[in-house]
Amino acid sequence: MRVRRFVTVLAAVAWLAVPCGVAGQEKPVAPRGDVAGTWTGEIRTPASYSPIPISFKLEETAEGLAGFAWPGEGQVPIKNVKRDGNRLAFDISGPTVVYAFDVTVTEDLMEGSMSATDQGHTWSGKTRLAREKQKRADKQ
């Protein structure tokens, strides 16, 4: 049951990855080093009845970009990170399922597609996440 919910959440996030720009208008992109932070959003798939919440925490390390995903109750490491300008590709794995994300980062918005494979079954969806605003240390 947990695996199914996990898959449904990830699928819902992928569904939201519809481009959000006006034709002929370029969206500002996140600079190469500007993807760190906590990202929250949803996965949507054709098979899910409602959006599935998901969160990512990304940080720059000496080895490159690293982080974790929270698809529901558990924390899962992000693996196989590839970056090309403002595009990111990475995987997260559950007990039997592997999710592959391909997203574009535009300022504080991350959106794109997700595909998942679980015991020979594959499905896809869209994802859309927003970066959480950092709290200033001088405000309590």
N, C-alpha and C positions, 0 to 999 in steps of 0.2 A: 504494500500500500504506500509506503514512504517513497519507494523508487518511482511509482507512478506519479505521485504528487510532484516529486522533484522534476520529472520529465515534463509534466504539464506546465510547471512554473517556467522552466527554461524555454519551452516552446512559445509561451505567451510573450516573453520578452522579445523574442525574435520577430513576432508579428508587428510590433510597433515601429519597425525600422523603415518607415515610409519617408522618403526625402522631404525635407521641410523648407524648400526654397522657392523663390519665384524664378521662372525661366529667364535666363539672361542675367541673373543676379548671382554673384559669387558669394558664398557664405564664408565668413572668416574661419580659418582653421586653427586648431590648437597647435602651438609651437611644439616641436619634437619633444621637448622635455616637460610639456604641460599636460600630462594625462594623470598625474598623481592625484589621489584623493579618494573619497568614498562616493560611489555612484549607485543610485537606486532607481529602480524602474520595474518593467514588466516584460514578460514573454507572452506572445500570442501565437497560437497555432490554429489551423482550421479545425482541429479535433478538440480544442479546449473550449469549455463553455464560458469561462471567465479568464481575465488576465492572471498570469502567475507572477507574483512578486519575486524579485531577485535583487541582490546587491553585490557590488564588487568593491574591493579596496585595493587600489594600485599604488605602488611606490617605486621610485627609481632607486636601484641599488648599484653597486660597483659592477655587477654582472649584467645589468640591464633592467628591464621592467619585470616586476614580480608582484604577487598579490594573492588574494583569496576571493572566493565567491561564497555567498550565502543564499543558496536556493532553498529556502525553507528553514529548517531547524539546524542544519549542520554547516560547518565551514569546510570548504574544499579548495585546495591550492590550484592556482591558475598555472597551466603548463604550456610549453611549446609556443611562447610568445614571439610573434613576428611583427615588426613595425616597418611601415613604408610611408613616410610623411605623416599624414593624419589618419592613416588606416592602421587598424590593429587586427590581428588574427591570433586567437588563443583557444586552448581546450580546457575543459574541466571534466573530471571523471567521477562518476558515482560507483556504487558497488557493481553494477552490470552495464552501465550506460556511459557513453562518451559524447560530450557536447562540444561542437566546434562553432566558435563565434567568429564572424567577420564583420567588423564595425568601423565606422568613420567617426572621428571625434571633431566636433565643431564647437569651439569655445567650451561651454559647460553642458553640451549635449553629445551623447554617444548613441548611435543608432546603426542598425544593420541587420544581418541575417544570422540565423542559428540553425544548425542541423544536428540531429542526434541519432545515434545508433544504439539499439538495445536488443541484444540477443537476436541479431539478424534483421530486425525491423528498423527502418529509417523513416524519419519525418523531419519536417523543417518548419520554420516560423520566422517571425520578425521580433526584434528587440529594440527597446528605446529606454535609455536611462539618462538621468540628469545628475550632474555633480552636486553634492551637498555643499552648501556654503560653509566656509570655515568660520568658527566662532572666534572673535577677537579676544585675546588674553586680557585686555583691559576692561572688558565688559563682563559682568557676572550676573 
